């Protein structure tokens, strides 16, 4: 009896055509592939499932790709999406039923990890672990459309091709591609996650009521870019902070995700200077004032960085990176310009002198 999801996926792959005929009944076989509209069994031809191949690896039987969205997965994903299942244990149960496998006994059940409470830090950690790095994904495409091309040190951001979204408790669950950001404490431990749902082509946010949501323990914590010691910049939004990094690429920064959470960030014990990245709105002004008072009371030098327009992403997109750099430069402490803004100096190679003989 298979003991994990990988074993089940392999067994399903050996019966790939039967799985497709049952769960993707709106498609049809063409050669070595099953063609259908998408993983939710919509009529069409953009998704293709490999019917023959190895048991594991890139070309394994049962692997599928949707050419229209770039989504891909295995037959467990087909079962989940075509049946609209939310809990993974229900997917496993459905797969076992299809394969006519005996259900696991109490001992096997006890080895399963307990489901994490919805919205908990553990649920956030599991969500982040399910996602993948952003190079070559819709996250990278989305950020580049916002003018953000400096993506060094963005390990706190990841991509999930199908992230569940439920408008409210009475509405059906939807699935959209999403950027997943890890929220961490001062020790680097993940305490929460932030989701930004995208349109399938990455052209912008998904056409849903709340395309951004956070989960887990957020108060005092943040999405971090770079390791802060004595100097740190703190702002609200991820895109705002990533835009500022285009001008000051080596300055450690964090995104607190809201004005209220920006006002409550915790300070590293070694922090000596804090840049507050202000959004030009009443909520941003209130958060700036509160954080300024807290930092000053803690003996931390505080400097406010103000955008020319509404926020630094507006500055980047509408004014360009060179004008953004020019506007930021005089706002920085002089010693931080060379340290965080200028490109690293390169030592000229020593030239050998010719010896006259």
C-alpha positions, 0 to 999 in steps of 0.5 A: 500500500502506498505510504505517501503522496509520491507513491500515490502519484506514481500509481495514478500515473500507471493508469493515467489514461483511466484517470483522465477519462474519469476526472477530465471527461471533457478532454480526449486522447491525442497520441501520447497525451490527453488534451483538455481545457484546464485542470478543472475539466473545462473543455478545450485543448490548452492543457496536456497530460502525458499518458506514457513515460517513466514513473518519476521525473520530468517526463513521467506519466501523469505529469501535465502542463497548461500551456495557457497559464504555465501551471503544471503538476501531477494527477493528484492535482487533477483530482483535487482541482476537478473535484474542488477539494480543499483538504489534502486528506480528501484528495488522498482519500479520493485517489485511494478510492479510485485505485481501489486501495484499502484505507489506512488503519489507525496506526497510519492515520496517527503518523499523519501530521495534524492539520494546521489551524487556518491562519496560524503561523504553522499554516503560514510556514506550510504555505511558504514551504509549498511555494517555489523561488520566483525566478522565471515565474509570474512574480518576476513578471509582475514585479518587472511590470512595476519597474522592479528589476533588482531582485537580489536578496528576495528569498523571502518571496516565492511563487505558488501557481494555485493558491486558494482564495475564498471571498467569504465563508459562504462562497466557493473556493477559487484558485489563483497564482500568488506571490507568497511572502514570508513574515519573520521575527528578529531571529528569522523564524517564519511567523506569518505569510502574505499572499498577493493573488495575480491575474493568470498572465501576471499583468496585474493583481487578480480581479477579486475583492481582496487580492492581498491577505496576510495570515499568522502572527504579524505584530512586530514582524515583517517581510525582510530583504537583507540582514539588518545590523546597525542601519535599517529602512522600514516601510509598509508595502512590498512593492514600495520597499522593492522600488526603494531598493532600486535606488539603494540596493544594499540597504537592509529593508523590511516591509511591515505590510500595513501602516499599523504594523509599521508603527509596531515593528520590533527593533534589532538590538544592534540598530543605530539608525532607522530610515522610515519609508513614508507613504504620502497618505494619512495612515502613512503619516500616523505610522511615521509619527508613532514609529518616530517616537518609539525609535527616538525613545529607544535612542535610535537615530531616525530619518524619514524618506519621503517619495516625490509622488504617492509612494516610491513605486509611483516614483519609480514607474513614472519618474524613472530610476535615475530620478528616484536615485537623485531624490533619495540621495540627499535624504540619506545620511552622508556615510550611508551614500557610499556604504549602501548606494554607490557601487562597490569600488573595485581595486585596480589590478597591479601592473607589473613593471618591466625590468630593464636588463 
